[in-house]
Amino acid sequence: MSKPSLSELLSPHLLARIDDYQLLSRLAVEGLLAGLQRSHCLGGGSEFLQYREYVAGDELKYLDWKLLARQDKAYTKQFQQETNMRCAILLDASASMSYQGETAACSKFRYAAIIAACIAYLAQKQGDQVSICVYSDRELLSRPGSRERSLGALLSALEHISAGGKTDHELALHFVANALKRRSLIVWLSDFHHYETRLGAALGAFRLSGHDSMLCQVLDEDELTLPFRQTLRYVDSESNREISTSAGLIRQSYQQRLQSFLEHTRQSCLQEECDYRLASTADNIGELLAAWLDKREAML
Amino acid sequence: MLAFTYPLFLWGLLALAAPLLLHLLNRQRPKRLLFPSIRFLQFAQLPREGRKRLQDWLLLLCRMLIFALLALIMAKPYWQKKKTADQDGRRKEAIFLLDSSASMQAENSLQTAKELIAAELDELDGWHCGLMLYDASILQSLPLGAGKADIQALLAAWQPGYLAGRPERALPQALAAFSPDAAQKRLYAISDFQRGDWKLKAAQVPVDIQLRLLPAAAPSRQNCSISKVQYQSLGGGRKRVLVHCRNYAGKQQERLLSVKLGNSSQSRKISLAAGQNLSLGFVFEQPQEDRSRGLASLSQDDFAPDDQYYYWAEDPPPAKVLLLLADSEQDQGMAAHFLQTALEAEQEGVPGRFEVQTLPAEALFAASLDQVQLVFLLGAAERLSSNDFAALLAFMQKGGALLHCPGAAPNLSWHALKQHGLADIQYAGMVGENADAQALGLGWLEPNCALAAVFTEENRSDLFMFNIRKHALLKESSQEKVLLRSLDKQAMLLERRHGEGYFYSFSFAFNLNWSDFPLTQSFLPMLRELCSGLTNDAAGKIRLACGQTPPEIKALDGTVMELDQEADLTRPGLARMGEYALEINLNPSESDPATVKTADLQRFLQSQEQSRQQSASHPPPQGSLWLACATLLAVLILLELLLCRQEDLKA
């Protein structure tokens, strides 16, 4: 079966569902151009931030003349500067992301890639720069920055990537450290298997660097529910280890362990003020993104 | 007890292992699944309660039973009453069926047969044994229970006779001699298994009788035989004896052939190639008295009885020929005259071999065709009644010959022949009746007929020279064979076979209105050769094989001719029965050393019986279980489908 084109998966229906939303950073970011994002720089923005006492040399146009006339105190109005944002997408393309359950419409990687495409589309649309890093045990695609005209090229490059190999999340951290010199929004898409213990540290590093981060943990419905009836020989997609078991017998303990893993991941995100979202490949992507972005807008 | 018609199919029960293995293999090899991470999975014992679920076991049992029933159905089971204790104590019986035909006189056969029986008798301790000697029928028998001493005493005095063996007559009698409730039955057939004797088309040996075939002769023997001797007076007091010899051996044989006629005898050394037939003539110059006894003999070989041949040195009486003609036809009277003259003429001082009688066609009902060998129907076919035609047909069926010539009403003549089934010849008019008609004549002779041997290529022109003024235009059917054709390829003489005899139809008559044929030189040889070929050279003589009963022959006064009192028909020799001479010699089939393969014979004898039992429409006496098995199989298949359906629903 031929793989569906990613640009086709970025369908008008899906775009229409998310088109009204804005990809906003909860933290002030640094940018070179004026945009929708709050900048940590004060100045020529439209949104009032605070008053401060006038000091010699301040621009008189920001002096609050009414206050001076009423109280005889000179205060200068300060405004939040609005700037553009650099959005970095980290996409896991390891072998574990290639799994596709019988009920899923696509594999985990393709599902995550569609989310990444949507994020990139929104960012491009609002004038933000988009960086992307697709990795497994090596960097499969690394673009520190891209402009609007290169969105098509980005999607085309994503189409040609197939998931495989072991996961090395350190590559993603290196990319962030090297490519993002200013405060940025990081969107991280992976199943985060075997990484829950180190995830907190990684997110903490992002936070210390001033980055806002969004984390989407993509799992297949089969991973969440373990629906199999017969005894199967399960083969780990990355380590190739095998285990023969009957799902019906271990389903309860499996789900307990999985929930523990998910909870651990979620707690790490909460502690590092990272926006966490669990996605199942059975979920509708448009609905998922709409709900996620809506929640973020509400939090701002 | 349970028994099976085809027990070999029970090997199919091995297929029971198939569902069992499939169940086990399915358990041991779970399906492989590439999973993102197995870190949350644990080893788990296969569900014991699941493995032992009643439904699984039912399904397995059901499938195994289906396989078992399939094998049983193929083996055709039936119920047989169990043998009771007293039946198990029944006695064991063995019968020796010993071939006593002439061929057993061959060198070593006699001794080998005795040794074979003695060896088998030693192994049959506790058995009830019997002995039967047979040739054409059972000659002598010792009933079951006879002691070994009795059997050996009879064997010591045993000498094979001169008759041909008829095992198909002896076998049923031997089988009937077994007790129906014998625990074990064994039939030994000791013979040389000559191919000529063992033509068993109806004989069958039941499968519960062990048949053992013991060959008592070496597969090859060096045998030459005298198959036939013919005697003929040549005129001038000379006699000719023609001896036919045959070599049955696979290599060349040298023999001394002696012929004795009355008090004279002649000998000659002969050499016979492998499989060769040789005819050798001996001429005796001295006039002998009539009815001399003769004997032809070969120097002895492996099989002596066929090295001698007894014959009578007397000419056969003339063959009787009946000419049927229409009284009113002058032309046919002329034809009858030509025919009678030609057939009764002397040749080289030897009286004619034919005795001709003429009879009006209307008086055929009064003639006794039994005494006649040839009938000429000279243009009178349309005058015969249905009974006459029936009599002529019967006459031909027995070996007589009927020769037909057209008369005044050829169309009616052939129509009557066709109507009564004597011929299927289509009459299509006459040729040559007009004055301006061109000269007609014969132009072609069938190369394979008897006439072609006389009218060879060199002197065939004699046959084709005479003129034919007119002839009928005939169209033969597929049943007729054309022997002579005219110059323009029209059929002139047609032949059709009726049983043992022949029907001939000429397209022209033997009188001068039709052709010059009766005046030509070829008329006499053609007529005599044609008629000689149709008459039996042994007329007046009866050649019998040893043991053969002579036919019943009635004299003119109606009394049955009786055999000489001292005549012994069971051994070679000469005898007389009234005016008929009997030559009694060995059956030629006994000379042939070719044998049947005992393995093939045994398979044939018992497979015939087996197939007869199998093809019998009635079920085995104790009741077939086939239907019950088939019904049970159908139920099991339904149950299996139901169980599978439930499994699917659960899945």
Interface residues (C-beta under 8 A of the other chain):
Chain A: S96 M97 Y99 K108 D191 H193 H194 L219 D220 D222 E223 F228 R229 Q230 T231 L232 R233 Y234 V235 D236 S237 E238 R241 E242 I243 S244 T245 S246 G248 L249 I250 S253 Y254 R257 L258 F261
Chain B: P30 K31 R32 L33 L34 F35 P36 S37 I38 R39 F40 L41 Q42 F43 A44 Q45 L46 P47 A651
